[in-house]
């Protein structure tokens, strides 16, 4: 039977980091601001706002662009 892998194939070790495509190249780095849990939205508010945590709400301002609102 054929299961989609080559005979003798060894799966990569998930505990070992992958090397970048080019030596010395950092592809991405996440930066997360420290957050303090203060309160949570009610389930209805959370669905409306898109998050359970009020600290994460960042409303966007509508700006007038050529041809209409964005």
C-alpha positions in Angstrom: 0.0 0.0 0.0 1.0 3.6 -0.7 0.4 6.0 2.2 2.0 9.2 0.6 5.5 9.0 2.1 8.8 7.7 0.8 10.3 4.6 2.3 13.0 5.6 4.8 11.4 9.0 5.3 12.0 10.4 8.8 9.6 13.1 10.0 11.3 16.3 11.3 11.6 16.6 15.1 9.0 19.3 16.2 11.3 20.1 19.1 14.0 21.4 16.9 13.6 24.9 15.3 13.6 25.1 11.5 16.6 27.0 10.0 15.7 30.2 8.1 16.0 30.2 4.3 19.1 32.4 4.5 21.5 32.2 7.4 21.2 35.1 9.8 17.8 36.1 8.4 15.0 36.6 11.0 11.6 36.2 9.3 9.3 37.5 12.0 9.0 38.5 15.6 5.8 38.9 17.6 5.4 41.8 20.0 2.6 41.7 22.5 1.9 44.5 24.9 1.5 43.6 28.6 -2.2 43.4 29.4 -4.0 43.5 32.7 -7.3 41.6 33.0 -9.8 44.0 34.4 -13.2 42.9 33.2 -15.0 41.0 30.4 -17.8 41.9 28.0 -21.1 40.1 28.3 -21.5 37.4 25.7 -23.7 39.8 23.6 -21.2 42.6 23.8 -18.3 40.3 23.0 -20.0 39.1 19.8 -20.7 42.6 18.8 -17.2 43.9 19.5 -15.4 40.8 18.3 -13.5 40.2 21.5 -14.2 39.3 25.1 -11.8 41.8 26.5 -12.6 45.6 26.4 -8.9 46.5 26.4 -8.5 44.9 22.9 -11.2 47.1 21.3 -9.6 49.5 18.8 -12.4 51.3 16.9 -11.5 52.5 13.4 -12.5 56.0 12.3 -14.3 56.3 9.0 -12.4 58.4 6.6 -13.8 60.1 3.5 -12.0 58.8 0.3 -12.4 59.8 -3.2 -15.5 57.9 -4.4 -17.1 57.4 -1.0 -16.5 56.3 2.6 -14.0 53.6 3.6 
